[in-house]
Amino acid sequence: MDERLGIAGSGAIATGLAVTASVHGDVVLVARSDASAERATATIAKLAGRLDGADAARVTVTTDMSALADRTFVVEAIAEDMEAKTALLSALAEVIADEAVLGSTTSSLSVARLAATARVAERFVGLHVFNPVTMMKLVELAYPVEATAETRSRAFALCEALGKTPVDVPDTPGFVVNRLLFPYLFSAAEFLEESGLEPAAVDTCMKLGAGHPMGPLALLDFVGLDVSIAIGETIGASIPENVRALAAEGHLGKKSGRGFYDYSKR
């Protein structure tokens, strides 16, 4: 891998990307706090044990943002929140090298707006990787209009070096996958209310009848109902009341132990 990768974030996307990249070189991951760094270190060790060629020792986890100064490609990978992302991207732009490409793993937000906040639009890219990062092949690449040809070629080359399949997509809310996927997922939640079926019945029909690897309600739980609502609002989708009600009660899906399914019993 030609690039020296740096990542800002400590959640599933950040740690999954770090482990994927560790197969090919050293990585620096900057976490927000000592507690976040400790959790990220444990997650990286666990994921590295499952991925051939991955090496947790190649991932340096720190809370010191200045550790990104020697990185040639830096990716922000925190929660899908415009205010939080723009604040972090602005801070990152102050510490990264002048030639470094700056990216965001946003799954639905405006890449042009993120780039403008970072003030490095000519070397900015939306790099939407999919969870679990160690397994999913697709990366949606979206750019502000100011992005240079070099920025575009470097982003494409990085994805290929990581064993991913990059696809250039327009900078529209939700890009391609989420723009098309979430109306379907939300329609399944609406149908659940209308039909009175159990979630497992709806999911089984779609898995066996449509050849989907995961049913729509299980997928909402996997993504997280809070994240799903945020994506839905960004793309202008109608969000069912049962999705909002579960989220309001703190039932966010698999990560909280309960969503459409009760994971405490599994």
C-alpha positions as CSV (number, residue, x, y, z in Angstrom):
1,M,0.0,0.0,0.0
2,D,1.5,3.3,-1.1
3,E,-0.4,5.5,1.4
4,R,0.3,5.8,5.1
5,L,-3.2,5.6,6.5
6,G,-4.5,7.5,9.5
7,I,-8.0,7.2,11.0
8,A,-9.9,9.4,13.4
9,G,-12.5,7.5,15.3
10,S,-12.9,4.4,17.4
11,G,-16.2,2.7,16.5
12,A,-17.0,-0.2,14.3
13,I,-16.1,1.5,11.0
14,A,-12.9,3.0,12.3
15,T,-11.6,-0.2,13.8
16,G,-12.7,-2.3,10.9
17,L,-10.9,0.0,8.5
18,A,-7.8,-0.1,10.6
19,V,-7.7,-3.9,10.8
20,T,-8.3,-4.2,7.0
21,A,-5.5,-1.8,6.3
22,S,-3.2,-3.6,8.8
23,V,-2.9,-6.4,6.3
24,H,-1.0,-4.0,4.0
25,G,0.9,-1.7,6.3
26,D,1.0,0.4,9.5
27,V,-2.0,2.4,10.6
28,V,-2.5,5.2,13.1
29,L,-5.9,5.4,14.8
30,V,-6.8,8.4,16.9
31,A,-9.5,7.9,19.5
32,R,-11.4,10.7,21.4
33,S,-10.6,9.5,24.9
34,D,-8.5,7.0,26.9
35,A,-11.6,4.9,27.4
36,S,-12.4,4.9,23.6
37,A,-8.8,4.1,22.9
38,E,-8.9,1.1,25.2
39,R,-12.1,-0.2,23.7
40,A,-10.7,0.3,20.2
41,T,-7.6,-1.6,21.0
42,A,-9.6,-4.6,22.3
43,T,-11.8,-4.5,19.2
44,I,-8.8,-4.4,16.8
45,A,-7.2,-7.3,18.5
46,K,-10.4,-9.3,18.2
47,L,-11.0,-8.4,14.6
48,A,-7.4,-9.0,13.6
49,G,-7.7,-12.6,14.9
50,R,-10.4,-13.2,12.4
51,L,-8.8,-11.7,9.3
52,D,-6.0,-13.4,7.4
53,G,-2.9,-11.3,7.3
54,A,-4.2,-8.7,9.7
55,D,-1.8,-7.6,12.5
56,A,-3.0,-5.7,15.5
57,A,0.6,-4.7,16.3
58,R,0.6,-2.6,13.1
59,V,-2.2,-0.4,14.4
60,T,-1.1,2.4,16.7
61,V,-4.0,3.6,18.9
62,T,-3.6,7.0,20.5
63,T,-5.5,10.0,21.7
64,D,-2.9,12.4,20.3
65,M,-4.2,13.9,17.0
66,S,-0.7,15.1,16.1
67,A,0.2,11.5,15.5
68,L,-1.5,11.9,12.1
69,A,1.0,14.5,10.9
70,D,3.0,12.0,8.9
71,R,0.0,10.2,7.4
72,T,-0.6,10.7,3.7
73,F,-4.2,9.7,3.7
74,V,-6.4,10.5,6.8
75,V,-10.0,9.3,7.2
76,E,-12.6,10.7,9.6
77,A,-14.8,7.8,10.8
78,I,-17.1,8.9,13.5
79,A,-20.9,8.9,14.0
80,E,-23.1,10.1,11.1
81,D,-23.7,13.6,12.6
82,M,-22.9,16.7,10.5
83,E,-22.0,18.9,13.5
84,A,-19.6,16.3,15.0
85,K,-18.0,15.5,11.6
86,T,-17.5,19.1,10.6
87,A,-15.9,19.9,13.9
88,L,-13.5,17.0,13.7
89,L,-12.7,17.5,10.0
90,S,-11.8,21.1,10.7
91,A,-9.4,20.0,13.5
92,L,-7.9,17.4,11.3
93,A,-7.2,19.9,8.5
94,E,-5.0,21.8,10.9
95,V,-2.7,18.9,11.7
96,I,-2.4,16.8,8.5
97,A,0.3,17.3,6.0
98,D,-0.2,19.6,3.1
99,E,-0.1,16.8,0.6
100,A,-2.4,14.4,2.6
101,V,-5.8,13.4,1.3
102,L,-8.6,13.9,3.8
103,G,-11.6,11.6,3.7
104,S,-14.9,11.0,5.5
105,T,-16.7,7.7,5.9
106,T,-20.1,9.5,5.7
107,S,-22.8,7.3,4.4
108,S,-25.3,10.0,3.6
109,L,-24.1,13.5,4.3
110,S,-23.1,16.1,1.8
111,V,-19.5,15.6,0.8
112,A,-19.3,19.2,-0.6
113,R,-20.4,20.6,2.7
114,L,-17.9,18.5,4.7
115,A,-15.1,19.4,2.3
116,A,-16.0,23.1,2.6
117,T,-15.8,22.9,6.4
118,A,-12.4,21.2,6.2
119,R,-11.2,23.9,3.7
120,V,-9.3,21.3,1.7
121,A,-11.9,20.6,-1.0
122,E,-9.3,19.9,-3.7
123,R,-8.0,16.9,-1.7
124,F,-11.2,15.7,-0.1
125,V,-13.2,12.5,-0.6
126,G,-16.2,10.8,0.7
127,L,-15.1,7.2,1.3
128,H,-18.2,5.2,2.3
129,V,-17.1,1.8,3.5
130,F,-19.7,-0.7,4.6
131,N,-20.0,-2.6,7.9
132,P,-18.4,-5.0,8.6
133,V,-15.5,-3.4,6.9
134,T,-13.3,-6.5,7.0
135,M,-15.8,-8.4,4.9
136,M,-17.8,-5.9,2.7
137,K,-16.1,-5.2,-0.7
138,L,-17.9,-2.1,-1.9
139,V,-16.6,1.5,-1.3
140,E,-18.7,4.4,-2.6
141,L,-16.4,7.3,-3.6
142,A,-18.0,10.8,-3.8
143,Y,-16.1,14.0,-4.3
144,P,-16.6,17.8,-4.1
145,V,-16.3,19.4,-7.5
146,E,-13.0,20.9,-6.5
147,A,-11.3,17.5,-5.9
148,T,-8.3,17.1,-8.2
149,A,-7.6,14.2,-10.5
150,E,-4.8,13.2,-8.2
151,T,-7.1,13.0,-5.2
152,R,-9.5,10.9,-7.2
153,S,-6.8,8.5,-8.4
154,R,-5.3,8.1,-4.9
155,A,-8.6,7.4,-3.3
156,F,-9.4,4.8,-6.0
157,A,-5.9,3.2,-5.6
158,L,-6.2,3.1,-1.8
159,C,-9.5,1.2,-2.0
160,E,-8.0,-1.3,-4.5
161,A,-5.0,-1.8,-2.3
162,L,-7.3,-2.6,0.6
163,G,-8.9,-5.3,-1.5
164,K,-12.1,-3.3,-2.0
165,T,-14.1,-2.4,-5.1
166,P,-14.5,1.4,-5.4
167,V,-17.3,2.9,-7.4
168,D,-17.6,6.6,-8.1
169,V,-21.0,7.9,-7.1
170,P,-22.7,11.3,-7.2
171,D,-22.6,13.5,-4.1
172,T,-26.3,13.1,-3.4
173,P,-27.9,12.3,-0.1
174,G,-27.4,8.6,0.6
175,F,-25.3,8.1,-2.5
176,V,-26.5,4.9,-4.2
177,V,-26.8,2.2,-1.7
178,N,-28.5,4.0,1.1
179,R,-30.6,6.1,-1.2
180,L,-32.1,2.9,-2.6
181,L,-31.9,0.6,0.5
182,F,-33.5,2.6,3.3
183,P,-36.9,3.2,1.6
184,Y,-37.1,-0.6,1.3
185,L,-36.1,-1.2,4.9
186,F,-38.6,1.4,6.2
187,S,-41.3,-0.1,4.0
188,A,-40.7,-3.4,5.7
189,A,-41.1,-1.8,9.1
190,E,-44.4,-0.2,7.9
191,F,-45.6,-3.6,6.6
192,L,-44.8,-5.1,10.0
193,E,-47.3,-2.8,11.6
194,E,-49.9,-3.3,8.9
195,S,-49.7,-7.1,8.7
196,G,-49.3,-8.0,12.4
197,L,-46.6,-10.5,11.4
198,E,-43.6,-11.2,13.6
199,P,-40.2,-9.7,12.5
200,A,-38.8,-13.2,11.8
201,A,-41.6,-14.0,9.4
202,V,-41.0,-10.8,7.3
203,D,-37.3,-11.4,7.3
204,T,-37.6,-15.1,6.4
205,C,-39.8,-14.2,3.4
206,M,-37.3,-11.7,2.1
207,K,-34.3,-13.9,2.7
208,L,-35.7,-17.0,1.0
209,G,-38.0,-15.4,-1.5
210,A,-35.7,-12.6,-2.7
211,G,-32.3,-14.2,-2.0
212,H,-31.3,-11.5,0.5
213,P,-28.5,-12.6,3.0
214,M,-30.3,-10.7,5.8
215,G,-33.9,-9.7,6.3
216,P,-34.8,-6.0,6.3
217,L,-35.7,-5.8,10.0
218,A,-32.6,-7.6,11.1
219,L,-30.6,-5.2,8.9
220,L,-32.2,-2.2,10.5
221,D,-31.2,-3.6,13.9
222,F,-27.7,-4.3,12.6
223,V,-27.2,-0.8,11.3
224,G,-28.7,0.7,14.4
225,L,-32.2,2.4,14.6
226,D,-30.6,5.7,15.6
227,V,-28.3,5.6,12.6
228,S,-31.1,4.5,10.3
229,I,-33.3,7.4,11.4
230,A,-30.4,9.8,10.7
231,I,-29.9,8.4,7.3
232,G,-33.6,8.4,6.6
233,E,-33.9,12.1,7.5
234,T,-30.9,12.9,5.3
235,I,-32.3,11.3,2.2
236,G,-35.9,12.5,2.9
237,A,-37.4,9.1,3.5
238,S,-40.6,8.5,5.5
239,I,-39.6,7.0,8.8
240,P,-42.2,4.6,10.4
241,E,-43.5,5.3,13.8
242,N,-42.4,1.9,15.1
243,V,-38.8,2.7,14.2
244,R,-38.9,6.0,16.0
245,A,-40.7,4.5,19.0
246,L,-38.1,1.8,19.5
247,A,-35.3,4.3,19.2
248,A,-37.0,6.7,21.7
249,E,-37.1,3.9,24.2
250,G,-33.3,3.3,23.8
251,H,-33.9,0.1,21.8
252,L,-31.4,0.8,19.0
253,G,-30.9,-2.7,17.7
254,K,-28.2,-5.2,18.1
255,K,-25.7,-2.7,19.7
256,S,-28.2,-2.0,22.6
257,G,-29.4,-5.6,23.0
258,R,-32.9,-4.9,21.6
259,G,-34.6,-3.5,18.5
260,F,-37.1,-5.4,16.4
261,Y,-35.4,-8.4,17.9
262,D,-34.4,-9.2,21.5
263,Y,-30.7,-10.0,21.4
264,S,-30.4,-10.7,25.1
265,K,-32.1,-14.1,24.4
266,R,-29.6,-15.0,21.6
